[in-house]
Amino acid sequence: MEINVNASKIDLSNNNLDRIPEIIFTCKNLQKLILRNNKIRAIPKEIVSLKRLRMIDLSNNRIDFLSLISL
């Protein structure tokens, strides 16, 4: 799987992912992240490093943990 770190939109749907790939957190221009239909269980705190992120689609995953953070 190739990821363009300069992309504003990344779609990793249907990739059988069990976590958000680390490289995603280096994508400083990312505005839209689509991760539907995977096996992701948690949203890591590093998600806040994506300052331009406006939309994340995690539908049809296995989310059972959401790290609560202070912004």
Distance bins in CASP14 RR format, pairs under 12 A and 6 or more apart:
PFRMAT RR
TARGET T0000
AUTHOR 0000-0000-0000
RMODE 2
METHOD distances of the structure
MODEL  1
1 10 0 0 0 0 0 1 0 0 0 0 0
1 11 0 0 0 0 0 1 0 0 0 0 0
1 12 1 0 0 1 0 0 0 0 0 0 0
1 13 0 0 0 0 0 1 0 0 0 0 0
1 14 0 0 0 0 0 1 0 0 0 0 0
1 15 1 0 0 1 0 0 0 0 0 0 0
1 16 0 0 0 0 0 1 0 0 0 0 0
1 17 0 0 0 0 1 0 0 0 0 0 0
1 21 1 0 0 1 0 0 0 0 0 0 0
1 23 0 0 0 0 1 0 0 0 0 0 0
1 24 0 0 0 0 0 1 0 0 0 0 0
1 38 0 0 0 0 0 1 0 0 0 0 0
2 10 0 0 0 0 0 1 0 0 0 0 0
2 12 0 0 0 0 0 1 0 0 0 0 0
2 15 0 0 0 0 0 1 0 0 0 0 0
2 21 0 0 0 0 0 1 0 0 0 0 0
2 23 0 0 0 0 1 0 0 0 0 0 0
3 9 0 0 0 0 0 1 0 0 0 0 0
3 10 1 0 0 1 0 0 0 0 0 0 0
3 11 0 0 0 0 0 1 0 0 0 0 0
3 12 1 0 0 1 0 0 0 0 0 0 0
3 15 0 0 0 0 0 1 0 0 0 0 0
3 17 0 0 0 0 0 1 0 0 0 0 0
3 20 0 0 0 0 0 1 0 0 0 0 0
3 21 1 0 0 1 0 0 0 0 0 0 0
3 22 0 0 0 0 0 1 0 0 0 0 0
3 23 1 0 1 0 0 0 0 0 0 0 0
3 24 1 0 0 1 0 0 0 0 0 0 0
3 25 0 0 0 0 0 1 0 0 0 0 0
3 26 0 0 0 0 1 0 0 0 0 0 0
3 27 1 0 0 1 0 0 0 0 0 0 0
3 30 0 0 0 0 1 0 0 0 0 0 0
3 33 0 0 0 0 0 1 0 0 0 0 0
4 10 1 0 0 1 0 0 0 0 0 0 0
4 11 0 0 0 0 0 1 0 0 0 0 0
4 12 0 0 0 0 0 1 0 0 0 0 0
4 23 0 0 0 0 0 1 0 0 0 0 0
4 24 0 0 0 0 0 1 0 0 0 0 0
4 26 0 0 0 0 0 1 0 0 0 0 0
4 27 0 0 0 0 1 0 0 0 0 0 0
4 28 0 0 0 0 0 1 0 0 0 0 0
4 29 0 0 0 0 1 0 0 0 0 0 0
4 30 0 0 0 0 1 0 0 0 0 0 0
5 21 0 0 0 0 0 1 0 0 0 0 0
5 22 0 0 0 0 0 1 0 0 0 0 0
5 23 1 0 0 1 0 0 0 0 0 0 0
5 24 0 0 0 0 1 0 0 0 0 0 0
5 25 0 0 0 0 1 0 0 0 0 0 0
5 26 1 0 1 0 0 0 0 0 0 0 0
5 27 1 0 1 0 0 0 0 0 0 0 0
5 28 1 0 0 1 0 0 0 0 0 0 0
5 29 0 0 0 0 1 0 0 0 0 0 0
5 30 0 0 0 0 1 0 0 0 0 0 0
5 50 0 0 0 0 0 1 0 0 0 0 0
6 23 0 0 0 0 0 1 0 0 0 0 0
6 26 0 0 0 0 0 1 0 0 0 0 0
6 27 1 0 0 1 0 0 0 0 0 0 0
6 28 0 0 0 0 1 0 0 0 0 0 0
6 29 1 0 1 0 0 0 0 0 0 0 0
6 30 0 0 0 0 1 0 0 0 0 0 0
6 31 0 0 0 0 0 1 0 0 0 0 0
6 52 0 0 0 0 0 1 0 0 0 0 0
7 23 0 0 0 0 0 1 0 0 0 0 0
7 24 0 0 0 0 0 1 0 0 0 0 0
7 26 0 0 0 0 0 1 0 0 0 0 0
7 27 1 0 0 1 0 0 0 0 0 0 0
7 28 0 0 0 0 0 1 0 0 0 0 0
7 29 1 0 0 1 0 0 0 0 0 0 0
7 30 1 0 0 1 0 0 0 0 0 0 0
7 31 0 0 0 0 1 0 0 0 0 0 0
7 32 0 0 0 0 1 0 0 0 0 0 0
7 33 0 0 0 0 1 0 0 0 0 0 0
7 34 0 0 0 0 0 1 0 0 0 0 0
7 50 0 0 0 0 0 1 0 0 0 0 0
7 52 0 0 0 0 0 1 0 0 0 0 0
7 53 0 0 0 0 0 1 0 0 0 0 0
8 27 0 0 0 0 1 0 0 0 0 0 0
8 28 0 0 0 0 0 1 0 0 0 0 0
8 29 1 0 1 0 0 0 0 0 0 0 0
8 30 1 0 0 1 0 0 0 0 0 0 0
8 31 1 0 1 0 0 0 0 0 0 0 0
8 32 1 0 0 1 0 0 0 0 0 0 0
8 33 0 0 0 0 0 1 0 0 0 0 0
8 50 0 0 0 0 0 1 0 0 0 0 0
8 52 1 0 0 1 0 0 0 0 0 0 0
8 53 0 0 0 0 1 0 0 0 0 0 0
8 54 0 0 0 0 1 0 0 0 0 0 0
8 55 0 0 0 0 0 1 0 0 0 0 0
9 27 0 0 0 0 1 0 0 0 0 0 0
9 29 0 0 0 0 1 0 0 0 0 0 0
9 30 1 0 0 1 0 0 0 0 0 0 0
9 31 1 0 0 1 0 0 0 0 0 0 0
9 32 1 0 1 0 0 0 0 0 0 0 0
9 33 1 0 0 1 0 0 0 0 0 0 0
9 34 1 0 0 1 0 0 0 0 0 0 0
9 52 0 0 0 0 0 1 0 0 0 0 0
9 53 0 0 0 0 0 1 0 0 0 0 0
9 54 0 0 0 0 0 1 0 0 0 0 0
9 55 0 0 0 0 1 0 0 0 0 0 0
9 56 0 0 0 0 0 1 0 0 0 0 0
9 57 0 0 0 0 0 1 0 0 0 0 0
10 17 0 0 0 0 0 1 0 0 0 0 0
10 20 0 0 0 0 0 1 0 0 0 0 0
10 21 0 0 0 0 1 0 0 0 0 0 0
10 23 0 0 0 0 1 0 0 0 0 0 0
10 24 1 0 0 1 0 0 0 0 0 0 0
10 25 0 0 0 0 0 1 0 0 0 0 0
10 26 0 0 0 0 0 1 0 0 0 0 0
10 27 1 0 0 1 0 0 0 0 0 0 0
10 29 0 0 0 0 0 1 0 0 0 0 0
10 30 1 0 0 1 0 0 0 0 0 0 0
10 31 0 0 0 0 1 0 0 0 0 0 0
10 32 1 0 0 1 0 0 0 0 0 0 0
10 33 1 0 1 0 0 0 0 0 0 0 0
10 34 1 0 0 1 0 0 0 0 0 0 0
10 35 0 0 0 0 1 0 0 0 0 0 0
10 50 0 0 0 0 0 1 0 0 0 0 0
10 53 0 0 0 0 0 1 0 0 0 0 0
10 55 0 0 0 0 0 1 0 0 0 0 0
10 56 0 0 0 0 0 1 0 0 0 0 0
10 57 0 0 0 0 0 1 0 0 0 0 0
11 17 0 0 0 0 0 1 0 0 0 0 0
11 24 0 0 0 0 0 1 0 0 0 0 0
11 30 0 0 0 0 0 1 0 0 0 0 0
11 32 0 0 0 0 1 0 0 0 0 0 0
11 33 0 0 0 0 1 0 0 0 0 0 0
11 34 1 0 1 0 0 0 0 0 0 0 0
11 35 0 0 0 0 1 0 0 0 0 0 0
11 36 0 0 0 0 1 0 0 0 0 0 0
11 37 0 0 0 0 0 1 0 0 0 0 0
11 38 0 0 0 0 0 1 0 0 0 0 0
11 55 0 0 0 0 0 1 0 0 0 0 0
11 56 0 0 0 0 0 1 0 0 0 0 0
11 57 0 0 0 0 1 0 0 0 0 0 0
12 19 0 0 0 0 0 1 0 0 0 0 0
12 20 0 0 0 0 1 0 0 0 0 0 0
12 21 1 0 0 1 0 0 0 0 0 0 0
12 23 0 0 0 0 0 1 0 0 0 0 0
12 24 0 0 0 0 1 0 0 0 0 0 0
12 27 0 0 0 0 0 1 0 0 0 0 0
12 30 0 0 0 0 0 1 0 0 0 0 0
12 32 0 0 0 0 0 1 0 0 0 0 0
12 33 1 0 0 1 0 0 0 0 0 0 0
12 34 1 0 0 1 0 0 0 0 0 0 0
12 35 1 0 1 0 0 0 0 0 0 0 0
12 36 0 0 0 0 1 0 0 0 0 0 0
12 37 0 0 0 0 1 0 0 0 0 0 0
12 38 1 0 0 1 0 0 0 0 0 0 0
12 39 0 0 0 0 0 1 0 0 0 0 0
12 40 0 0 0 0 1 0 0 0 0 0 0
12 56 0 0 0 0 0 1 0 0 0 0 0
12 57 0 0 0 0 0 1 0 0 0 0 0
12 58 0 0 0 0 0 1 0 0 0 0 0
12 61 0 0 0 0 0 1 0 0 0 0 0
13 33 0 0 0 0 0 1 0 0 0 0 0
13 34 1 0 1 0 0 0 0 0 0 0 0
13 35 1 0 0 1 0 0 0 0 0 0 0
13 36 1 0 1 0 0 0 0 0 0 0 0
13 37 1 0 1 0 0 0 0 0 0 0 0
13 38 1 0 0 1 0 0 0 0 0 0 0
13 40 0 0 0 0 0 1 0 0 0 0 0
13 57 1 0 0 1 0 0 0 0 0 0 0
13 58 0 0 0 0 0 1 0 0 0 0 0
13 59 0 0 0 0 1 0 0 0 0 0 0
13 60 0 0 0 0 1 0 0 0 0 0 0
13 61 0 0 0 0 0 1 0 0 0 0 0
14 34 0 0 0 0 0 1 0 0 0 0 0
14 35 0 0 0 0 1 0 0 0 0 0 0
14 36 1 0 0 1 0 0 0 0 0 0 0
14 37 1 0 1 0 0 0 0 0 0 0 0
14 38 1 0 0 1 0 0 0 0 0 0 0
14 39 0 0 0 0 0 1 0 0 0 0 0
14 59 0 0 0 0 0 1 0 0 0 0 0
14 60 0 0 0 0 1 0 0 0 0 0 0
14 61 0 0 0 0 0 1 0 0 0 0 0
15 21 0 0 0 0 1 0 0 0 0 0 0
15 34 0 0 0 0 0 1 0 0 0 0 0
15 35 0 0 0 0 1 0 0 0 0 0 0
15 36 0 0 0 0 0 1 0 0 0 0 0
15 37 0 0 0 0 1 0 0 0 0 0 0
15 38 1 0 0 1 0 0 0 0 0 0 0
15 39 0 0 0 0 1 0 0 0 0 0 0
15 40 0 0 0 0 0 1 0 0 0 0 0
15 61 0 0 0 0 0 1 0 0 0 0 0
16 35 0 0 0 0 0 1 0 0 0 0 0
16 37 0 0 0 0 1 0 0 0 0 0 0
16 38 1 0 0 1 0 0 0 0 0 0 0
16 39 1 0 0 1 0 0 0 0 0 0 0
16 40 0 0 0 0 0 1 0 0 0 0 0
16 61 0 0 0 0 0 1 0 0 0 0 0
16 62 0 0 0 0 0 1 0 0 0 0 0
17 24 0 0 0 0 0 1 0 0 0 0 0
17 33 0 0 0 0 0 1 0 0 0 0 0
17 34 0 0 0 0 0 1 0 0 0 0 0
17 35 1 0 0 1 0 0 0 0 0 0 0
17 36 0 0 0 0 0 1 0 0 0 0 0
17 37 0 0 0 0 1 0 0 0 0 0 0
17 38 1 0 1 0 0 0 0 0 0 0 0
17 39 1 0 0 1 0 0 0 0 0 0 0
17 40 1 0 1 0 0 0 0 0 0 0 0
17 41 0 0 0 0 0 1 0 0 0 0 0
17 42 0 0 0 0 0 1 0 0 0 0 0
17 58 0 0 0 0 0 1 0 0 0 0 0
17 60 0 0 0 0 0 1 0 0 0 0 0
17 61 0 0 0 0 1 0 0 0 0 0 0
17 62 0 0 0 0 0 1 0 0 0 0 0
18 35 0 0 0 0 0 1 0 0 0 0 0
18 38 1 0 0 1 0 0 0 0 0 0 0
18 39 1 0 1 0 0 0 0 0 0 0 0
18 40 1 0 0 1 0 0 0 0 0 0 0
18 41 1 0 0 1 0 0 0 0 0 0 0
18 42 0 0 0 0 1 0 0 0 0 0 0
18 61 0 0 0 0 1 0 0 0 0 0 0
18 62 0 0 0 0 1 0 0 0 0 0 0
18 63 0 0 0 0 0 1 0 0 0 0 0
19 25 0 0 0 0 0 1 0 0 0 0 0
19 35 0 0 0 0 1 0 0 0 0 0 0
19 38 0 0 0 0 1 0 0 0 0 0 0
19 39 0 0 0 0 1 0 0 0 0 0 0
19 40 1 0 0 1 0 0 0 0 0 0 0
19 41 1 0 0 1 0 0 0 0 0 0 0
19 42 1 0 0 1 0 0 0 0 0 0 0
19 43 0 0 0 0 1 0 0 0 0 0 0
19 44 1 0 0 1 0 0 0 0 0 0 0
19 46 0 0 0 0 0 1 0 0 0 0 0
19 47 0 0 0 0 0 1 0 0 0 0 0
19 58 0 0 0 0 0 1 0 0 0 0 0
19 61 0 0 0 0 0 1 0 0 0 0 0
19 62 0 0 0 0 0 1 0 0 0 0 0
19 63 0 0 0 0 0 1 0 0 0 0 0
19 65 0 0 0 0 0 1 0 0 0 0 0
20 26 0 0 0 0 0 1 0 0 0 0 0
20 27 0 0 0 0 0 1 0 0 0 0 0
20 30 0 0 0 0 0 1 0 0 0 0 0
20 33 0 0 0 0 1 0 0 0 0 0 0
20 34 0 0 0 0 0 1 0 0 0 0 0
20 35 1 0 0 1 0 0 0 0 0 0 0
20 38 0 0 0 0 1 0 0 0 0 0 0
20 39 0 0 0 0 0 1 0 0 0 0 0
20 40 1 0 0 1 0 0 0 0 0 0 0
20 41 0 0 0 0 0 1 0 0 0 0 0
20 42 0 0 0 0 1 0 0 0 0 0 0
20 43 1 0 0 1 0 0 0 0 0 0 0
20 44 1 0 0 1 0 0 0 0 0 0 0
20 45 0 0 0 0 0 1 0 0 0 0 0
20 46 0 0 0 0 1 0 0 0 0 0 0
20 47 1 0 0 1 0 0 0 0 0 0 0
20 49 0 0 0 0 0 1 0 0 0 0 0
20 50 0 0 0 0 0 1 0 0 0 0 0
20 53 0 0 0 0 0 1 0 0 0 0 0
20 56 0 0 0 0 1 0 0 0 0 0 0
20 58 0 0 0 0 1 0 0 0 0 0 0
20 61 0 0 0 0 0 1 0 0 0 0 0
20 63 0 0 0 0 0 1 0 0 0 0 0
21 27 0 0 0 0 0 1 0 0 0 0 0
21 33 0 0 0 0 0 1 0 0 0 0 0
21 35 0 0 0 0 1 0 0 0 0 0 0
21 38 0 0 0 0 0 1 0 0 0 0 0
21 40 0 0 0 0 0 1 0 0 0 0 0
21 44 0 0 0 0 0 1 0 0 0 0 0
21 46 0 0 0 0 0 1 0 0 0 0 0
22 44 0 0 0 0 1 0 0 0 0 0 0
22 46 0 0 0 0 1 0 0 0 0 0 0
22 47 0 0 0 0 0 1 0 0 0 0 0
22 49 0 0 0 0 0 1 0 0 0 0 0
23 30 0 0 0 0 0 1 0 0 0 0 0
23 46 0 0 0 0 0 1 0 0 0 0 0
23 49 0 0 0 0 0 1 0 0 0 0 0
23 50 0 0 0 0 0 1 0 0 0 0 0
24 30 1 0 0 1 0 0 0 0 0 0 0
24 32 0 0 0 0 0 1 0 0 0 0 0
24 33 1 0 0 1 0 0 0 0 0 0 0
24 34 0 0 0 0 0 1 0 0 0 0 0
24 35 0 0 0 0 1 0 0 0 0 0 0
24 40 0 0 0 0 0 1 0 0 0 0 0
24 43 0 0 0 0 0 1 0 0 0 0 0
24 44 0 0 0 0 1 0 0 0 0 0 0
24 46 0 0 0 0 1 0 0 0 0 0 0
24 47 0 0 0 0 1 0 0 0 0 0 0
24 49 0 0 0 0 1 0 0 0 0 0 0
24 50 1 0 0 1 0 0 0 0 0 0 0
24 53 0 0 0 0 1 0 0 0 0 0 0
24 56 0 0 0 0 0 1 0 0 0 0 0
25 33 0 0 0 0 0 1 0 0 0 0 0
25 43 0 0 0 0 0 1 0 0 0 0 0
25 44 0 0 0 0 1 0 0 0 0 0 0
25 45 0 0 0 0 0 1 0 0 0 0 0
25 46 1 0 1 0 0 0 0 0 0 0 0
25 47 1 0 0 1 0 0 0 0 0 0 0
25 48 0 0 0 0 1 0 0 0 0 0 0
25 49 1 0 1 0 0 0 0 0 0 0 0
25 50 1 0 0 1 0 0 0 0 0 0 0
25 51 0 0 0 0 0 1 0 0 0 0 0
25 53 0 0 0 0 0 1 0 0 0 0 0
26 46 0 0 0 0 1 0 0 0 0 0 0
26 49 0 0 0 0 1 0 0 0 0 0 0
26 50 0 0 0 0 1 0 0 0 0 0 0
27 33 0 0 0 0 1 0 0 0 0 0 0
27 46 0 0 0 0 0 1 0 0 0 0 0
27 47 0 0 0 0 0 1 0 0 0 0 0
27 49 0 0 0 0 1 0 0 0 0 0 0
27 50 1 0 0 1 0 0 0 0 0 0 0
27 51 0 0 0 0 0 1 0 0 0 0 0
27 52 0 0 0 0 1 0 0 0 0 0 0
27 53 0 0 0 0 1 0 0 0 0 0 0
28 49 0 0 0 0 1 0 0 0 0 0 0
28 50 1 0 0 1 0 0 0 0 0 0 0
28 51 1 0 0 1 0 0 0 0 0 0 0
28 52 1 0 0 1 0 0 0 0 0 0 0
28 53 0 0 0 0 0 1 0 0 0 0 0
29 50 0 0 0 0 1 0 0 0 0 0 0
29 51 0 0 0 0 1 0 0 0 0 0 0
29 52 1 0 0 1 0 0 0 0 0 0 0
29 53 0 0 0 0 1 0 0 0 0 0 0
29 54 0 0 0 0 0 1 0 0 0 0 0
30 47 0 0 0 0 0 1 0 0 0 0 0
30 49 0 0 0 0 1 0 0 0 0 0 0
30 50 1 0 1 0 0 0 0 0 0 0 0
30 51 0 0 0 0 1 0 0 0 0 0 0
30 52 1 0 0 1 0 0 0 0 0 0 0
30 53 1 0 1 0 0 0 0 0 0 0 0
30 54 0 0 0 0 1 0 0 0 0 0 0
30 55 0 0 0 0 0 1 0 0 0 0 0
30 56 0 0 0 0 1 0 0 0 0 0 0
31 50 0 0 0 0 1 0 0 0 0 0 0
31 51 0 0 0 0 0 1 0 0 0 0 0
31 52 1 0 1 0 0 0 0 0 0 0 0
31 53 1 0 0 1 0 0 0 0 0 0 0
31 54 1 0 1 0 0 0 0 0 0 0 0
31 55 1 0 0 1 0 0 0 0 0 0 0
31 56 0 0 0 0 0 1 0 0 0 0 0
32 50 0 0 0 0 0 1 0 0 0 0 0
32 52 0 0 0 0 1 0 0 0 0 0 0
32 53 1 0 0 1 0 0 0 0 0 0 0
32 54 1 0 0 1 0 0 0 0 0 0 0
32 55 1 0 1 0 0 0 0 0 0 0 0
32 56 1 0 0 1 0 0 0 0 0 0 0
32 57 0 0 0 0 1 0 0 0 0 0 0
33 40 0 0 0 0 0 1 0 0 0 0 0
33 43 0 0 0 0 0 1 0 0 0 0 0
33 47 0 0 0 0 1 0 0 0 0 0 0
33 50 1 0 0 1 0 0 0 0 0 0 0
33 52 0 0 0 0 0 1 0 0 0 0 0
33 53 1 0 0 1 0 0 0 0 0 0 0
33 54 0 0 0 0 1 0 0 0 0 0 0
33 55 1 0 0 1 0 0 0 0 0 0 0
33 56 1 0 1 0 0 0 0 0 0 0 0
33 57 1 0 0 1 0 0 0 0 0 0 0
33 58 0 0 0 0 1 0 0 0 0 0 0
34 40 0 0 0 0 0 1 0 0 0 0 0
34 53 0 0 0 0 0 1 0 0 0 0 0
34 55 0 0 0 0 1 0 0 0 0 0 0
34 56 1 0 0 1 0 0 0 0 0 0 0
34 57 1 0 1 0 0 0 0 0 0 0 0
34 58 0 0 0 0 1 0 0 0 0 0 0
34 59 0 0 0 0 1 0 0 0 0 0 0
34 60 0 0 0 0 0 1 0 0 0 0 0
34 61 0 0 0 0 0 1 0 0 0 0 0
35 41 0 0 0 0 0 1 0 0 0 0 0
35 43 0 0 0 0 1 0 0 0 0 0 0
35 47 0 0 0 0 0 1 0 0 0 0 0
35 53 0 0 0 0 0 1 0 0 0 0 0
35 55 0 0 0 0 0 1 0 0 0 0 0
35 56 1 0 0 1 0 0 0 0 0 0 0
35 57 1 0 0 1 0 0 0 0 0 0 0
35 58 1 0 1 0 0 0 0 0 0 0 0
35 59 0 0 0 0 1 0 0 0 0 0 0
35 60 0 0 0 0 1 0 0 0 0 0 0
35 61 1 0 0 1 0 0 0 0 0 0 0
35 62 0 0 0 0 0 1 0 0 0 0 0
35 63 0 0 0 0 0 1 0 0 0 0 0
36 55 0 0 0 0 0 1 0 0 0 0 0
36 56 0 0 0 0 0 1 0 0 0 0 0
36 57 1 0 1 0 0 0 0 0 0 0 0
36 58 1 0 0 1 0 0 0 0 0 0 0
36 59 1 0 1 0 0 0 0 0 0 0 0
36 60 1 0 1 0 0 0 0 0 0 0 0
36 61 1 0 0 1 0 0 0 0 0 0 0
36 63 0 0 0 0 0 1 0 0 0 0 0
37 57 0 0 0 0 1 0 0 0 0 0 0
37 58 0 0 0 0 1 0 0 0 0 0 0
37 59 1 0 0 1 0 0 0 0 0 0 0
37 60 1 0 1 0 0 0 0 0 0 0 0
37 61 1 0 0 1 0 0 0 0 0 0 0
37 62 0 0 0 0 0 1 0 0 0 0 0
38 57 0 0 0 0 0 1 0 0 0 0 0
38 58 0 0 0 0 1 0 0 0 0 0 0
38 59 0 0 0 0 1 0 0 0 0 0 0
38 60 1 0 0 1 0 0 0 0 0 0 0
38 61 1 0 1 0 0 0 0 0 0 0 0
38 62 0 0 0 0 1 0 0 0 0 0 0
38 63 0 0 0 0 0 1 0 0 0 0 0
39 58 0 0 0 0 0 1 0 0 0 0 0
39 60 0 0 0 0 1 0 0 0 0 0 0
39 61 1 0 0 1 0 0 0 0 0 0 0
39 62 1 0 1 0 0 0 0 0 0 0 0
39 63 0 0 0 0 0 1 0 0 0 0 0
39 64 0 0 0 0 0 1 0 0 0 0 0
40 47 0 0 0 0 0 1 0 0 0 0 0
40 56 0 0 0 0 0 1 0 0 0 0 0
40 57 0 0 0 0 0 1 0 0 0 0 0
40 58 1 0 0 1 0 0 0 0 0 0 0
40 59 0 0 0 0 0 1 0 0 0 0 0
40 60 0 0 0 0 1 0 0 0 0 0 0
40 61 1 0 1 0 0 0 0 0 0 0 0
40 62 1 0 0 1 0 0 0 0 0 0 0
40 63 1 0 0 1 0 0 0 0 0 0 0
40 64 0 0 0 0 1 0 0 0 0 0 0
40 65 0 0 0 0 0 1 0 0 0 0 0
40 66 0 0 0 0 0 1 0 0 0 0 0
41 58 0 0 0 0 0 1 0 0 0 0 0
41 61 1 0 0 1 0 0 0 0 0 0 0
41 62 1 0 1 0 0 0 0 0 0 0 0
41 63 1 0 0 1 0 0 0 0 0 0 0
41 64 1 0 1 0 0 0 0 0 0 0 0
41 65 1 0 0 1 0 0 0 0 0 0 0
41 66 0 0 0 0 0 1 0 0 0 0 0
41 67 0 0 0 0 0 1 0 0 0 0 0
42 58 0 0 0 0 0 1 0 0 0 0 0
42 61 0 0 0 0 1 0 0 0 0 0 0
42 62 0 0 0 0 1 0 0 0 0 0 0
42 63 1 0 0 1 0 0 0 0 0 0 0
42 64 1 0 0 1 0 0 0 0 0 0 0
42 65 1 0 1 0 0 0 0 0 0 0 0
42 66 1 0 0 1 0 0 0 0 0 0 0
42 67 1 0 0 1 0 0 0 0 0 0 0
43 50 0 0 0 0 0 1 0 0 0 0 0
43 53 0 0 0 0 0 1 0 0 0 0 0
43 56 0 0 0 0 1 0 0 0 0 0 0
43 58 1 0 0 1 0 0 0 0 0 0 0
43 61 0 0 0 0 1 0 0 0 0 0 0
43 62 0 0 0 0 0 1 0 0 0 0 0
43 63 1 0 0 1 0 0 0 0 0 0 0
43 64 0 0 0 0 0 1 0 0 0 0 0
43 65 1 0 0 1 0 0 0 0 0 0 0
43 66 1 0 1 0 0 0 0 0 0 0 0
43 67 1 0 0 1 0 0 0 0 0 0 0
43 68 0 0 0 0 0 1 0 0 0 0 0
43 69 0 0 0 0 0 1 0 0 0 0 0
44 50 0 0 0 0 0 1 0 0 0 0 0
44 63 0 0 0 0 0 1 0 0 0 0 0
44 65 0 0 0 0 1 0 0 0 0 0 0
44 66 0 0 0 0 1 0 0 0 0 0 0
44 67 1 0 0 1 0 0 0 0 0 0 0
44 69 0 0 0 0 0 1 0 0 0 0 0
45 65 0 0 0 0 0 1 0 0 0 0 0
45 66 0 0 0 0 1 0 0 0 0 0 0
45 67 1 0 1 0 0 0 0 0 0 0 0
45 68 0 0 0 0 1 0 0 0 0 0 0
45 69 1 0 1 0 0 0 0 0 0 0 0
45 70 0 0 0 0 0 1 0 0 0 0 0
45 71 0 0 0 0 0 1 0 0 0 0 0
46 53 0 0 0 0 0 1 0 0 0 0 0
46 67 0 0 0 0 1 0 0 0 0 0 0
46 69 0 0 0 0 0 1 0 0 0 0 0
47 53 1 0 0 1 0 0 0 0 0 0 0
47 56 1 0 0 1 0 0 0 0 0 0 0
47 58 0 0 0 0 0 1 0 0 0 0 0
47 66 0 0 0 0 1 0 0 0 0 0 0
47 67 0 0 0 0 1 0 0 0 0 0 0
47 68 0 0 0 0 0 1 0 0 0 0 0
47 69 0 0 0 0 1 0 0 0 0 0 0
47 71 0 0 0 0 0 1 0 0 0 0 0
48 56 0 0 0 0 0 1 0 0 0 0 0
48 67 0 0 0 0 1 0 0 0 0 0 0
48 68 0 0 0 0 0 1 0 0 0 0 0
48 69 1 0 0 1 0 0 0 0 0 0 0
48 70 0 0 0 0 1 0 0 0 0 0 0
48 71 1 0 0 1 0 0 0 0 0 0 0
49 69 0 0 0 0 0 1 0 0 0 0 0
50 56 0 0 0 0 1 0 0 0 0 0 0
51 71 0 0 0 0 0 1 0 0 0 0 0
56 63 0 0 0 0 0 1 0 0 0 0 0
56 66 0 0 0 0 0 1 0 0 0 0 0
57 63 0 0 0 0 0 1 0 0 0 0 0
58 64 0 0 0 0 0 1 0 0 0 0 0
58 66 0 0 0 0 1 0 0 0 0 0 0
END
